[in-house]
Amino acid sequence: MKLAGLQKLTLLDYPGKTAATVFLPGCNFRCPFCHNAELVIGCGKGSEADFPNVSEEEFFSFLDKRQGLLDGVCITGGEPLLQPDIAAFCEAVKQRGFAIKLDTNGSFPNRLAELVEANLVDCVAMDVKNAPACYAETVGRPGFDVSPVAQSIAYLLSGTVPFEFRTTVVREYHNEARLRELARWIEGTPAWFLQGFVDSDTVLAGENILHGYSPEELRSFSTSLQEIVPNVEVRGI
């Protein structure tokens, strides 16, 4: 298993739990607004990681010392489900008594279902990028087929595992009409979080290219979207 970095303590990534976050490199998407560009292209650490290129031995040694102190582990990326050893990795984490929250872009529905149904994942956070008609543009993959994402959405909406959807809102890619279309796609979700885009020198498209909405604009979107998804909230402002 390739590990790109470790955040030793987070009180935010796994709601209700103290957790560590492990970063896995590589992603099949090229979202221009991604703030983990080095992770996406697989050649560095995430901006929030404490150190790069963590070995599995180091990681599990760290976990062994945190038993009784941490509740869970957040597995993020990149796209964790790209890793061929993800099931074995999750099993090793679970054997140590930690809950697992998995972050995913939803493009590998079968792998997601396998982990959930093997009781290797306790909570899922899936990024839903945009309305279906705009997905390929938003994820930087011309011609991208959204059907795997639709399968993951349907699977999570079936209630098999606790989950949340989240969307990073970028002025160049999102407007109210597109967000309302996305809301109809995920209608019935118990939790949807809108996140404001924050520019930085780690953004895949480059700094000063893309723009976020103001907190007031995000709240206005949220109010409109609550007509479709009552549980939509704005996070991080």
CORJOKA-V269003 format. One record per helix or strand. SS is the DSSP state (hx for helix, st for strand). FROM is the first residue (numbers start at 1). LEN is the number of residues. Records with the same first field share a line. If there is no record, write none. Layout:
SS=FROM-LEN / FROM-LEN
//
This chain:
st=5-6 / 19-5 / 52-1 / 67-1 / 70-1 / 72-5 / 99-6 / 123-5 / 162-9 / 192-5 / 212-1 / 232-4
hx=37-4 / 56-10 / 80-3 / 86-10 / 109-9 / 132-8 / 147-11 / 176-10 / 215-11
//
